[in-house]
């Protein structure tokens, strides 16, 4: 029987004190789940290539995630109240010279291209990469204040690279209609699904120049998500990462996931694979992008 202790967090990722206690506990539980999975079966060569890893272990996946996710912030972290009164987003420096080759997001909303959605719910968003993209367009270094609780100064995270790693949880992360097993909120399958989304969003912390933040592209005509910013024009982007990680997670389920849960997780993985386009918008064969993170 799979078990994990929620008394200690098996991750160095900092969770904002403004996250609601129930959600905070759920995130801590999921991160502990990651460190208790048993990766015994042969690993798919595809995931090693996509994630540039030598092998899949708890420590390898934990390290990969923590390189790209440093903070998790609450759903309303960027509300009008917090932006205007608390000034949670601030300009650290102006007239900054960023690396050349601006991205294709020049005239678009980076938030829409850096978030994971399901059935209209925002599940997670890579706010750090969005701040870096916005700062690059405006020649400014933006920062975000992250709560450490009452009477403590907030952390000032500076978006000097997409690797600042600020992930914002959305309304859909623990939504009942997006949960695999509603009868048992602590079911392993629920954690695996959410963890795959974490890894999806973590990929947005990578890239440089044209690959910066691994932004999503509009799905082409005839696709199930036609016109929606829900496809990748690369072989190693967020949807590839999420799908491959989830497939490896399913192998660890054994008897701790029902056959129905495994099937549902596989359907989610196949949906993500379906968002990886075989040809890009220029009509060229899709390739892997350079994941080296850009920085000042």
BARO-120208 format. One line per 4 residues: number of its first residue (from 1); their letters; for each residue y, z, x of N, C-alpha, C. Coordinates in nm, 3 decimals. Example, Ala and Ser with C-alpha at 12.3 -4.5 7.8 and 13.67 -1.06 7.14 Angstrom:
BEGIN
1) as) -0.569 0.780 1.319 -0.450 0.780 1.230 -0.330 0.780 1.320 ~ -0.225 0.708 1.285 -0.106 0.714 1.367 0.003 0.787 1.290
! end
This chain:
BEGIN
1) xxxx) -0.120 0.000 0.084 0.000 0.000 0.000 0.125 0.000 0.088 ~ 0.217 -0.089 0.059 0.340 -0.097 0.136 0.428 0.024 0.107 ~ 0.485 0.081 0.211 0.576 0.194 0.192 0.685 0.190 0.296 ~ 0.800 0.246 0.261 0.911 0.254 0.355 0.995 0.374 0.320
5) xxxx) 1.051 0.435 0.421 1.138 0.550 0.400 1.282 0.505 0.392 ~ 1.355 0.556 0.293 1.496 0.522 0.279 1.586 0.630 0.336 ~ 1.524 0.727 0.407 1.602 0.838 0.460 1.684 0.797 0.582 ~ 1.641 0.693 0.649 1.717 0.646 0.765 1.724 0.496 0.763
9) xxxx) 1.839 0.443 0.801 1.858 0.298 0.798 1.803 0.237 0.926 ~ 1.717 0.137 0.910 1.656 0.073 1.026 1.743 -0.040 1.078 ~ 1.872 -0.032 1.060 1.961 -0.139 1.101 2.095 -0.081 1.146 ~ 2.161 -0.155 1.236 2.293 -0.114 1.282 2.405 -0.175 1.197
13) xxxx) 2.369 -0.247 1.093 2.469 -0.307 1.005 2.545 -0.197 0.933 ~ 2.678 -0.206 0.935 2.764 -0.104 0.873 2.790 -0.140 0.727 ~ 2.761 -0.047 0.638 2.786 -0.068 0.496 2.914 0.003 0.457 ~ 3.005 -0.069 0.395 3.132 -0.009 0.352 3.106 0.110 0.261
17) xxxx) 3.187 0.214 0.280 3.174 0.333 0.196 3.219 0.306 0.053 ~ 3.284 0.193 0.030 3.329 0.159 -0.105 3.220 0.093 -0.189 ~ 3.106 0.064 -0.129 2.994 0.009 -0.205 2.940 0.119 -0.296 ~ 2.914 0.084 -0.420 2.862 0.182 -0.515 2.732 0.242 -0.461
21) xxxx) 2.715 0.375 -0.478 2.599 0.443 -0.421 2.464 0.378 -0.454 ~ 2.445 0.333 -0.579 2.318 0.273 -0.617 2.295 0.143 -0.541 ~ 2.400 0.062 -0.527 2.387 -0.064 -0.452 2.365 -0.035 -0.305 ~ 2.437 0.064 -0.253 2.424 0.101 -0.112 2.280 0.143 -0.082
25) xxxx) 2.224 0.225 -0.171 2.086 0.269 -0.154 1.990 0.152 -0.157 ~ 2.016 0.056 -0.245 1.930 -0.062 -0.255 1.935 -0.146 -0.129 ~ 2.053 -0.164 -0.073 2.067 -0.243 0.051 1.997 -0.172 0.166 ~ 2.015 -0.041 0.176 1.949 0.036 0.281 1.797 0.024 0.268
29) xxxx) 1.749 0.030 0.145 1.605 0.016 0.121 1.556 -0.120 0.170 ~ 1.628 -0.226 0.136 1.587 -0.361 0.176 1.583 -0.375 0.329 ~ 1.683 -0.321 0.396 1.687 -0.332 0.542 1.572 -0.254 0.605 ~ 1.533 -0.144 0.545 1.417 -0.069 0.593 1.287 -0.145 0.566
33) xxxx) 1.283 -0.216 0.453 1.166 -0.298 0.422 1.142 -0.399 0.533 ~ 1.249 -0.460 0.581 1.237 -0.562 0.687 1.163 -0.507 0.809 ~ 1.189 -0.381 0.842 1.129 -0.323 0.961 0.986 -0.274 0.938 ~ 0.939 -0.281 0.815 0.804 -0.234 0.786 0.709 -0.345 0.745
37) xxxx) 0.755 -0.470 0.748 0.668 -0.582 0.715 0.566 -0.605 0.827 ~ 0.450 -0.654 0.791 0.344 -0.681 0.888 0.325 -0.831 0.904 ~ 0.375 -0.885 1.015 0.364 -1.028 1.040 0.237 -1.054 1.122 ~ 0.126 -1.075 1.052 -0.003 -1.090 1.118 -0.053 -1.234 1.123
41) xxxx) -0.010 -1.316 1.027 -0.062 -1.452 1.020 0.010 -1.544 1.119 ~ -0.052 -1.658 1.151 0.016 -1.754 1.240 0.152 -1.793 1.186 ~ 0.250 -1.801 1.273 0.386 -1.834 1.233 0.405 -1.985 1.227 ~ 0.478 -2.030 1.127 0.509 -2.172 1.115 0.600 -2.216 1.230
45) xxxx) 0.567 -2.325 1.298 0.654 -2.375 1.405 0.794 -2.410 1.353 ~ 0.802 -2.444 1.225 0.931 -2.483 1.168 1.031 -2.369 1.173 ~ 0.988 -2.248 1.137 1.082 -2.136 1.136 1.129 -2.103 1.277 ~ 1.041 -2.118 1.376 1.079 -2.092 1.514 1.186 -2.191 1.559
49) xxxx) 1.171 -2.315 1.517 1.269 -2.418 1.552 1.401 -2.396 1.479 ~ 1.394 -2.369 1.349 1.514 -2.351 1.267 1.597 -2.234 1.316 ~ 1.530 -2.124 1.353 1.601 -2.002 1.390 1.610 -1.983 1.541 ~ 1.554 -2.076 1.617 1.557 -2.069 1.764 1.499 -1.936 1.813
53) xxxx) 1.380 -1.905 1.764 1.310 -1.783 1.806 1.179 -1.820 1.873 ~ 1.132 -1.732 1.961 1.003 -1.753 2.027 0.888 -1.709 1.941 ~ 0.912 -1.606 1.860 0.808 -1.554 1.771 0.874 -1.477 1.657 ~ 0.798 -1.454 1.553 0.848 -1.380 1.437 0.789 -1.240 1.440
57) xxxx) 0.875 -1.143 1.464 0.838 -1.002 1.458 0.949 -0.928 1.385 ~ 0.925 -0.803 1.354 1.028 -0.722 1.290 1.153 -0.714 1.377 ~ 1.132 -0.687 1.504 1.247 -0.673 1.594 1.320 -0.805 1.613 ~ 1.245 -0.916 1.619 1.308 -1.046 1.638 1.396 -1.081 1.517
61) xxxx) 1.345 -1.058 1.396 1.423 -1.088 1.276 1.539 -0.991 1.261 ~ 1.519 -0.865 1.292 1.626 -0.766 1.287 1.738 -0.806 1.384 ~ 1.699 -0.845 1.506 1.798 -0.885 1.605 1.874 -1.009 1.563 ~ 1.802 -1.106 1.506 1.866 -1.230 1.460 1.969 -1.199 1.353
65) xxxx) 1.931 -1.112 1.259 2.021 -1.077 1.149 2.143 -0.999 1.200 ~ 2.119 -0.903 1.288 2.229 -0.819 1.335 2.325 -0.890 1.429 ~ 2.281 -1.001 1.487 2.375 -1.082 1.566 2.478 -1.149 1.476 ~ 2.442 -1.166 1.350 2.525 -1.245 1.260 2.584 -1.166 1.143
69) xxxx) 2.533 -1.047 1.120 2.584 -0.961 1.013 2.617 -0.825 1.073 ~ 2.745 -0.791 1.072 2.789 -0.662 1.124 2.831 -0.565 1.015 ~ 2.883 -0.621 0.905 2.936 -0.538 0.797 2.893 -0.595 0.662 ~ 2.873 -0.504 0.566 2.853 -0.544 0.427 2.961 -0.475 0.346
73) xxxx) 3.035 -0.553 0.267 3.145 -0.498 0.188 3.117 -0.513 0.039 ~ 3.191 -0.436 -0.039 3.169 -0.429 -0.183 3.214 -0.554 -0.256 ~ 3.164 -0.567 -0.377 3.191 -0.685 -0.459 3.339 -0.708 -0.483 ~ 3.415 -0.600 -0.506 3.558 -0.614 -0.536 3.646 -0.589 -0.414
77) xxxx) 3.590 -0.610 -0.294 3.664 -0.582 -0.171 3.792 -0.664 -0.160 ~ 3.794 -0.781 -0.222 3.911 -0.869 -0.214 3.981 -0.881 -0.349 ~ 3.975 -0.775 -0.427 4.044 -0.775 -0.557 4.195 -0.779 -0.536 ~ 4.268 -0.819 -0.640 4.415 -0.824 -0.630 4.473 -0.689 -0.589
81) xxxx) 4.415 -0.582 -0.644 4.464 -0.448 -0.612 4.451 -0.419 -0.464 ~ 4.336 -0.449 -0.408 4.313 -0.419 -0.267 4.389 -0.514 -0.175 ~ 4.408 -0.637 -0.220 4.482 -0.733 -0.138 4.631 -0.702 -0.136 ~ 4.686 -0.666 -0.253 4.831 -0.647 -0.263 4.876 -0.506 -0.226
85) xxxx) 4.803 -0.405 -0.275 4.846 -0.267 -0.251 4.788 -0.209 -0.122 ~ 4.661 -0.231 -0.101 4.599 -0.173 0.019 4.603 -0.267 0.139 ~ 4.640 -0.392 0.111 4.652 -0.492 0.218 4.527 -0.493 0.307 ~ 4.412 -0.505 0.240 4.286 -0.502 0.315 4.271 -0.622 0.407
89) xxxx) 4.333 -0.736 0.370 4.336 -0.851 0.459 4.472 -0.855 0.525 ~ 4.473 -0.864 0.656 4.600 -0.862 0.728 4.599 -0.968 0.838 ~ 4.718 -1.003 0.884 4.732 -1.099 0.994 4.747 -1.021 1.123 ~ 4.654 -1.038 1.213 4.657 -0.969 1.342 4.746 -1.043 1.442
93) xxxx) 4.734 -1.178 1.444 4.815 -1.258 1.537 4.849 -1.391 1.470 ~ 4.960 -1.447 1.507 5.002 -1.578 1.457 5.019 -1.676 1.572 ~ 5.034 -1.804 1.535 5.050 -1.911 1.635 4.937 -1.909 1.738 ~ 4.817 -1.891 1.689 4.699 -1.883 1.775 4.640 -2.023 1.794
97) xxxx) 4.603 -2.053 1.916 4.540 -2.182 1.945 4.389 -2.164 1.934 ~ 4.331 -2.225 1.833 4.188 -2.219 1.810 4.117 -2.334 1.881 ~ 3.986 -2.326 1.896 3.911 -2.440 1.950 3.939 -2.565 1.869 ~ 3.939 -2.679 1.932 3.972 -2.805 1.865 3.861 -2.849 1.772
101) xxxx) 3.884 -2.965 1.710 3.790 -3.023 1.613 3.780 -2.938 1.488 ~ 3.881 -2.953 1.402 3.880 -2.878 1.276 3.764 -2.924 1.190 ~ 3.721 -2.839 1.101 3.603 -2.869 1.021 3.639 -2.951 0.898 ~ 3.538 -2.994 0.829 3.557 -3.075 0.709 3.605 -2.994 0.590
105) xxxx) 3.628 -2.865 0.609 3.674 -2.781 0.498 3.826 -2.776 0.492 ~ 3.893 -2.866 0.559 4.038 -2.860 0.571 4.110 -2.847 0.437 ~ 4.066 -2.919 0.338 4.136 -2.918 0.210 4.052 -2.855 0.098 ~ 3.958 -2.770 0.136 3.872 -2.711 0.035 3.871 -2.559 0.047
109) xxxx) 3.807 -2.498 -0.049 3.799 -2.353 -0.054 3.677 -2.307 0.025 ~ 3.696 -2.240 0.139 3.581 -2.202 0.220 3.487 -2.106 0.148 ~ 3.540 -2.023 0.060 3.456 -1.925 -0.008 3.346 -1.994 -0.088 ~ 3.382 -2.104 -0.153 3.284 -2.175 -0.236 3.173 -2.237 -0.153
113) xxxx) 3.201 -2.261 -0.025 3.103 -2.327 0.061 3.023 -2.229 0.145 ~ 3.054 -2.099 0.131 2.991 -1.999 0.215 2.923 -1.891 0.133 ~ 2.895 -1.920 0.006 2.834 -1.819 -0.078 2.703 -1.869 -0.136 ~ 2.614 -1.773 -0.162 2.487 -1.804 -0.227 2.499 -1.772 -0.374
117) xxxx) 2.466 -1.868 -0.458 2.474 -1.849 -0.602 2.338 -1.872 -0.666 ~ 2.320 -1.813 -0.782 2.198 -1.834 -0.860 2.234 -1.819 -1.007 ~ 2.213 -1.925 -1.083 2.242 -1.922 -1.227 2.385 -1.879 -1.257 ~ 2.479 -1.922 -1.171 2.619 -1.892 -1.196 2.666 -1.759 -1.140
121) xxxx) 2.573 -1.677 -1.087 2.610 -1.550 -1.028 2.633 -1.567 -0.878 ~ 2.738 -1.506 -0.826 2.755 -1.501 -0.682 2.668 -1.388 -0.630 ~ 2.574 -1.420 -0.542 2.482 -1.321 -0.490 2.538 -1.258 -0.363 ~ 2.583 -1.342 -0.272 2.645 -1.297 -0.147 2.744 -1.402 -0.100
125) xxxx) 2.838 -1.358 -0.017 2.935 -1.451 0.040 2.966 -1.408 0.182 ~ 2.974 -1.504 0.273 3.008 -1.473 0.412 3.159 -1.473 0.427 ~ 3.219 -1.359 0.395 3.364 -1.344 0.398 3.420 -1.358 0.539 ~ 3.346 -1.311 0.638 3.393 -1.320 0.776 3.413 -1.463 0.821
129) xxxx) 3.315 -1.550 0.790 3.328 -1.691 0.826 3.443 -1.755 0.750 ~ 3.461 -1.713 0.622 3.572 -1.765 0.543 3.707 -1.728 0.602 ~ 3.720 -1.605 0.650 3.845 -1.561 0.712 3.871 -1.638 0.842 ~ 3.765 -1.664 0.917 3.782 -1.740 1.040 3.825 -1.883 1.011
133) xxxx) 3.763 -1.945 0.912 3.800 -2.082 0.874 3.945 -2.088 0.826 ~ 3.983 -1.992 0.743 4.121 -1.989 0.693 4.219 -1.968 0.807 ~ 4.183 -1.878 0.898 4.270 -1.853 1.013 4.283 -1.973 1.103 ~ 4.176 -2.046 1.120 4.181 -2.165 1.205 4.273 -2.271 1.147
137) xxxx) 4.270 -2.287 1.016 4.357 -2.386 0.952 4.504 -2.346 0.960 ~ 4.529 -2.214 0.964 4.666 -2.165 0.961 4.714 -2.112 1.096 ~ 4.632 -2.127 1.200 4.664 -2.079 1.335 4.693 -1.929 1.335 ~ 4.614 -1.854 1.258 4.630 -1.709 1.251 4.494 -1.641 1.269
141) xxxx) 4.499 -1.522 1.324 4.380 -1.439 1.329 4.390 -1.337 1.216 ~ 4.298 -1.349 1.121 4.296 -1.255 1.009 4.204 -1.138 1.041 ~ 4.233 -1.027 0.979 4.148 -0.910 0.990 4.119 -0.853 0.853 ~ 4.015 -0.773 0.845 3.979 -0.709 0.718 3.955 -0.561 0.742
145) xxxx) 4.014 -0.479 0.655 3.993 -0.334 0.663 3.867 -0.297 0.585 ~ 3.776 -0.228 0.652 3.649 -0.191 0.591 3.642 -0.039 0.580 ~ 3.623 0.008 0.459 3.628 0.151 0.430 3.519 0.229 0.501 ~ 3.560 0.343 0.560 3.465 0.439 0.617 3.464 0.570 0.538
149) xxxx) 3.529 0.568 0.422 3.533 0.686 0.338 3.670 0.753 0.340 ~ 3.686 0.848 0.252 3.813 0.921 0.244 3.843 0.994 0.374 ~ 3.972 1.000 0.406 4.023 1.073 0.522 3.979 1.012 0.657 ~ 3.922 0.893 0.652 3.886 0.824 0.776 3.958 0.691 0.781
153) xxxx) 4.004 0.655 0.899 4.070 0.526 0.914 3.968 0.414 0.893 ~ 4.009 0.309 0.822 3.916 0.198 0.802 3.889 0.123 0.932 ~ 3.775 0.061 0.938 3.745 -0.029 1.050 3.829 -0.154 1.033 ~ 3.891 -0.201 1.140 3.967 -0.325 1.135 3.886 -0.434 1.205
157) xxxx) 3.816 -0.513 1.124 3.731 -0.620 1.176 3.813 -0.747 1.188 ~ 3.824 -0.802 1.309 3.905 -0.920 1.334 3.818 -1.046 1.332 ~ 3.862 -1.145 1.257 3.788 -1.271 1.245 3.825 -1.364 1.359 ~ 3.780 -1.329 1.478 3.804 -1.412 1.596 3.688 -1.507 1.622
161) xxxx) 3.591 -1.504 1.534 3.473 -1.590 1.540 3.403 -1.578 1.406 ~ 3.327 -1.678 1.364 3.249 -1.660 1.242 3.147 -1.548 1.258 ~ 3.118 -1.513 1.385 3.023 -1.406 1.413 3.081 -1.267 1.386 ~ 3.203 -1.258 1.332 3.254 -1.127 1.292 3.157 -1.064 1.193
165) xxxx) 3.087 -1.148 1.118 2.973 -1.102 1.039 3.005 -1.009 0.924 ~ 3.097 -1.050 0.838 3.131 -0.970 0.720 3.068 -1.036 0.597 ~ 2.972 -0.969 0.537 2.902 -1.021 0.420 2.944 -0.942 0.297 ~ 2.985 -1.013 0.193 3.027 -0.949 0.069 2.917 -0.962 -0.035
169) xxxx) 2.873 -0.849 -0.090 2.771 -0.857 -0.194 2.837 -0.901 -0.324 ~ 2.764 -0.975 -0.404 2.818 -1.025 -0.530 2.752 -0.959 -0.649 ~ 2.798 -0.996 -0.766 2.748 -0.937 -0.890 2.600 -0.965 -0.913 ~ 2.550 -1.073 -0.853 2.412 -1.112 -0.881 2.307 -1.051 -0.791
173) xxxx) 2.347 -0.979 -0.685 2.248 -0.932 -0.588 2.138 -0.848 -0.653 ~ 2.176 -0.758 -0.742 2.078 -0.673 -0.809 2.074 -0.699 -0.960 ~ 2.126 -0.814 -1.002 2.130 -0.845 -1.145 1.988 -0.855 -1.202 ~ 1.970 -0.800 -1.318 1.838 -0.797 -1.381 1.781 -0.937 -1.399
177) xxxx) 1.867 -1.032 -1.442 1.818 -1.166 -1.470 1.780 -1.244 -1.344 ~ 1.817 -1.191 -1.228 1.782 -1.257 -1.103 1.679 -1.179 -1.024 ~ 1.623 -1.076 -1.086 1.524 -0.991 -1.019 1.383 -1.042 -1.047 ~ 1.299 -1.041 -0.944 1.162 -1.091 -0.959 1.080 -1.001 -1.051
181) xxxx) 1.085 -0.870 -1.025 1.007 -0.774 -1.103 1.102 -0.671 -1.163 ~ 1.130 -0.684 -1.292 1.221 -0.592 -1.359 1.155 -0.461 -1.400 ~ 1.024 -0.460 -1.408 0.954 -0.338 -1.446 0.954 -0.237 -1.332 ~ 0.959 -0.288 -1.210 0.961 -0.200 -1.092 1.073 -0.245 -0.999
185) xxxx) 1.191 -0.186 -1.012 1.306 -0.226 -0.929 1.278 -0.218 -0.779 ~ 1.186 -0.128 -0.738 1.155 -0.111 -0.597 1.039 -0.199 -0.551 ~ 0.999 -0.293 -0.633 0.889 -0.383 -0.596 0.922 -0.458 -0.468 ~ 0.823 -0.475 -0.384 0.842 -0.543 -0.256 0.900 -0.682 -0.276
189) xxxx) 0.854 -0.755 -0.377 0.900 -0.892 -0.400 1.051 -0.897 -0.422 ~ 1.107 -0.796 -0.487 1.252 -0.792 -0.509 1.327 -0.782 -0.377 ~ 1.279 -0.696 -0.289 1.343 -0.680 -0.157 1.331 -0.808 -0.074 ~ 1.215 -0.871 -0.078 1.196 -0.993 0.001 1.291 -1.103 -0.043
193) xxxx) 1.310 -1.115 -0.173 1.402 -1.216 -0.226 1.545 -1.189 -0.179 ~ 1.588 -1.063 -0.186 1.724 -1.030 -0.143 1.740 -1.045 0.007 ~ 1.639 -1.009 0.084 1.646 -1.024 0.229 1.660 -1.171 0.269 ~ 1.590 -1.259 0.199 1.602 -1.402 0.228 1.746 -1.449 0.207
197) xxxx) 1.812 -1.392 0.106 1.953 -1.426 0.082 2.040 -1.375 0.196 ~ 2.009 -1.257 0.249 2.081 -1.203 0.365 2.074 -1.302 0.481 ~ 1.953 -1.352 0.507 1.935 -1.444 0.619 2.008 -1.576 0.592 ~ 2.006 -1.622 0.467 2.082 -1.742 0.429 2.229 -1.724 0.466
201) xxxx) 2.288 -1.614 0.422 2.430 -1.591 0.449 2.458 -1.570 0.597 ~ 2.363 -1.511 0.668 2.383 -1.487 0.811 2.401 -1.618 0.887 ~ 2.335 -1.724 0.844 2.350 -1.852 0.913 2.494 -1.903 0.909 ~ 2.569 -1.866 0.806 2.709 -1.908 0.799 2.794 -1.847 0.911
205) xxxx) 2.740 -1.751 0.984 2.812 -1.692 1.097 2.797 -1.773 1.224 ~ 2.730 -1.886 1.215 2.703 -1.970 1.331 2.785 -2.098 1.330 ~ 2.772 -2.175 1.438 2.828 -2.309 1.444 2.965 -2.320 1.507 ~ 2.998 -2.443 1.544 3.127 -2.473 1.607 3.169 -2.614 1.573
209) xxxx) 3.299 -2.640 1.581 3.351 -2.774 1.551 3.296 -2.822 1.417 ~ 3.224 -2.934 1.414 3.176 -2.989 1.288 3.068 -2.903 1.223 ~ 2.998 -2.824 1.302 2.893 -2.738 1.246 2.944 -2.599 1.212 ~ 3.073 -2.574 1.233 3.130 -2.441 1.214 3.097 -2.384 1.076
213) xxxx) 3.035 -2.267 1.077 3.001 -2.191 0.957 2.893 -2.256 0.871 ~ 2.836 -2.367 0.918 2.728 -2.433 0.844 2.760 -2.440 0.694 ~ 2.876 -2.499 0.665 2.923 -2.505 0.527 2.831 -2.593 0.441 ~ 2.823 -2.559 0.314 2.744 -2.638 0.221 2.818 -2.765 0.182
217) xxxx) 2.742 -2.863 0.139 2.796 -2.992 0.096 2.765 -3.015 -0.052 ~ 2.841 -3.103 -0.117 2.809 -3.137 -0.257 2.672 -3.204 -0.263 ~ 2.591 -3.165 -0.358 2.462 -3.230 -0.374 2.484 -3.371 -0.430 ~ 2.407 -3.469 -0.384 2.430 -3.608 -0.420 2.390 -3.642 -0.563
221) xxxx) 2.427 -3.760 -0.605 2.394 -3.808 -0.739 2.243 -3.809 -0.758 ~ 2.200 -3.761 -0.873 2.058 -3.757 -0.904 1.990 -3.627 -0.865 ~ 2.057 -3.546 -0.784 2.002 -3.416 -0.744 2.014 -3.317 -0.859 ~ 1.925 -3.219 -0.864 1.931 -3.119 -0.970 2.064 -3.046 -0.973
225) xxxx) 2.130 -3.036 -0.856 2.260 -2.968 -0.847 2.372 -3.068 -0.815 ~ 2.360 -3.185 -0.873 2.456 -3.293 -0.847 2.600 -3.245 -0.857 ~ 2.676 -3.272 -0.750 2.819 -3.240 -0.747 2.852 -3.096 -0.712 ~ 2.752 -3.009 -0.704 2.775 -2.868 -0.673 2.765 -2.847 -0.522
229) xxxx) 2.848 -2.758 -0.466 2.842 -2.727 -0.324 2.719 -2.639 -0.299 ~ 2.603 -2.701 -0.305 2.478 -2.624 -0.298 2.371 -2.697 -0.219 ~ 2.410 -2.784 -0.126 2.316 -2.857 -0.042 2.359 -2.850 0.104 ~ 2.265 -2.876 0.194 2.293 -2.875 0.338 2.264 -3.012 0.397
233) xxxx) 2.355 -3.059 0.480 2.336 -3.187 0.551 2.287 -3.161 0.693 ~ 2.195 -3.068 0.708 2.138 -3.035 0.838 1.999 -2.978 0.815 ~ 1.921 -2.970 0.922 1.783 -2.922 0.910 1.769 -2.773 0.941 ~ 1.875 -2.710 0.988 1.866 -2.570 1.030 1.976 -2.484 0.970
237) xxxx) 2.021 -2.523 0.851 2.129 -2.452 0.785 2.082 -2.335 0.701 ~ 2.172 -2.279 0.621 2.140 -2.161 0.540 2.019 -2.177 0.449 ~ 2.007 -2.293 0.384 1.894 -2.310 0.293 1.762 -2.321 0.368 ~ 1.763 -2.384 0.485 1.641 -2.391 0.567 1.602 -2.253 0.618
241) xxxx) 1.702 -2.177 0.663 1.675 -2.041 0.711 1.617 -1.955 0.600 ~ 1.682 -1.955 0.484 1.636 -1.873 0.374 1.496 -1.909 0.328 ~ 1.469 -2.040 0.317 1.338 -2.085 0.271 1.228 -2.049 0.369 ~ 1.252 -2.072 0.497 1.149 -2.045 0.597 1.122 -1.896 0.612
245) xxxx) 1.228 -1.816 0.608 1.209 -1.671 0.614 1.129 -1.623 0.494 ~ 1.162 -1.674 0.376 1.093 -1.631 0.256 0.945 -1.668 0.261 ~ 0.912 -1.784 0.314 0.772 -1.824 0.327 0.696 -1.728 0.418 ~ 0.762 -1.686 0.527 0.698 -1.589 0.616 0.685 -1.454 0.547
249) xxxx) 0.783 -1.416 0.468 0.777 -1.291 0.394 0.658 -1.290 0.297 ~ 0.637 -1.403 0.230 0.528 -1.412 0.131 0.394 -1.383 0.199 ~ 0.378 -1.426 0.323 0.253 -1.403 0.395 0.227 -1.254 0.416 ~ 0.333 -1.174 0.420 0.317 -1.031 0.444 0.284 -0.953 0.317
253) xxxx) 0.296 -1.017 0.203 0.280 -0.947 0.075 0.143 -0.885 0.056 ~ 0.039 -0.962 0.086 -0.098 -0.917 0.064 -0.114 -0.868 -0.080 ~ -0.165 -0.747 -0.097 -0.186 -0.694 -0.232 -0.062 -0.623 -0.285 ~ 0.045 -0.617 -0.206 0.166 -0.548 -0.250 0.254 -0.636 -0.339
257) xxxx) 0.219 -0.763 -0.349 0.286 -0.853 -0.443 0.179 -0.913 -0.535 ~ 0.212 -0.921 -0.661 0.119 -0.983 -0.754 0.120 -1.135 -0.733 ~ 0.020 -1.202 -0.786 0.015 -1.347 -0.774 0.137 -1.410 -0.842 ~ 0.178 -1.353 -0.953 0.298 -1.402 -1.023 0.421 -1.388 -0.934
261) xxxx) 0.434 -1.274 -0.867 0.550 -1.252 -0.779 0.549 -1.350 -0.662 ~ 0.431 -1.373 -0.605 0.421 -1.468 -0.495 0.461 -1.608 -0.539 ~ 0.416 -1.646 -0.659 0.450 -1.778 -0.712 0.600 -1.791 -0.734 ~ 0.662 -1.686 -0.786 0.806 -1.690 -0.810 0.883 -1.699 -0.679
265) xxxx) 0.839 -1.625 -0.577 0.904 -1.632 -0.446 0.889 -1.772 -0.385 ~ 0.770 -1.830 -0.404 0.746 -1.965 -0.350 0.834 -2.066 -0.421 ~ 0.853 -2.052 -0.550 0.941 -2.143 -0.626 1.084 -2.134 -0.572 ~ 1.129 -2.012 -0.541 1.263 -1.994 -0.485 1.273 -2.062 -0.349
269) xxxx) 1.168 -2.047 -0.268 1.167 -2.112 -0.137 1.170 -2.264 -0.151 ~ 1.091 -2.318 -0.243 1.087 -2.463 -0.264 1.221 -2.515 -0.316 ~ 1.289 -2.435 -0.399 1.422 -2.473 -0.447 1.518 -2.486 -0.330 ~ 1.510 -2.393 -0.234 1.597 -2.399 -0.116 1.564 -2.521 -0.031
273) xxxx) 1.434 -2.547 -0.012 1.395 -2.667 0.064 1.451 -2.792 -0.001 ~ 1.455 -2.794 -0.135 1.506 -2.910 -0.206 1.654 -2.933 -0.189 ~ 1.724 -2.835 -0.135 1.869 -2.848 -0.113 1.901 -2.896 0.028 ~ 1.798 -2.917 0.109 1.816 -2.971 0.244 1.803 -3.123 0.234
277) xxxx) 1.915 -3.192 0.250 1.917 -3.336 0.228 1.852 -3.412 0.344 ~ 1.782 -3.519 0.311 1.715 -3.600 0.412 1.812 -3.695 0.482 ~ 1.918 -3.732 0.408 2.024 -3.814 0.468 2.157 -3.749 0.436 ~ 2.254 -3.764 0.528 2.383 -3.701 0.506 2.477 -3.793 0.430
281) xxxx) 2.599 -3.749 0.410 2.696 -3.825 0.330 2.734 -3.957 0.396 ~ 2.706 -3.972 0.525 2.734 -4.097 0.596 2.615 -4.192 0.593 ~ 2.508 -4.150 0.525 2.391 -4.234 0.514 2.299 -4.226 0.634 ~ 2.324 -4.130 0.723 2.243 -4.115 0.843 2.135 -4.010 0.822
285) xxxx) 2.028 -4.020 0.900 1.919 -3.925 0.889 1.968 -3.786 0.928 ~ 1.933 -3.688 0.847 1.976 -3.551 0.871 1.912 -3.496 0.997 ~ 1.992 -3.427 1.078 1.944 -3.365 1.201 1.981 -3.217 1.202 ~ 1.939 -3.147 1.305 1.979 -3.008 1.323 2.120 -3.003 1.381
289) xxxx) 2.193 -2.901 1.346 2.329 -2.882 1.397 2.329 -2.780 1.510 ~ 2.434 -2.786 1.591 2.452 -2.691 1.701 2.492 -2.556 1.639 ~ 2.409 -2.455 1.663 2.433 -2.322 1.605 2.517 -2.231 1.695 ~ 2.555 -2.279 1.813 2.637 -2.195 1.902 2.764 -2.153 1.831
293) xxxx) 2.792 -2.023 1.822 2.911 -1.978 1.746 3.041 -2.005 1.819 ~ 3.136 -2.056 1.745 3.271 -2.078 1.798 3.344 -1.944 1.806 ~ 3.436 -1.931 1.901 3.513 -1.807 1.910 3.640 -1.830 1.991 ~ 3.735 -1.739 1.977 3.858 -1.746 2.054 3.834 -1.697 2.196
! end
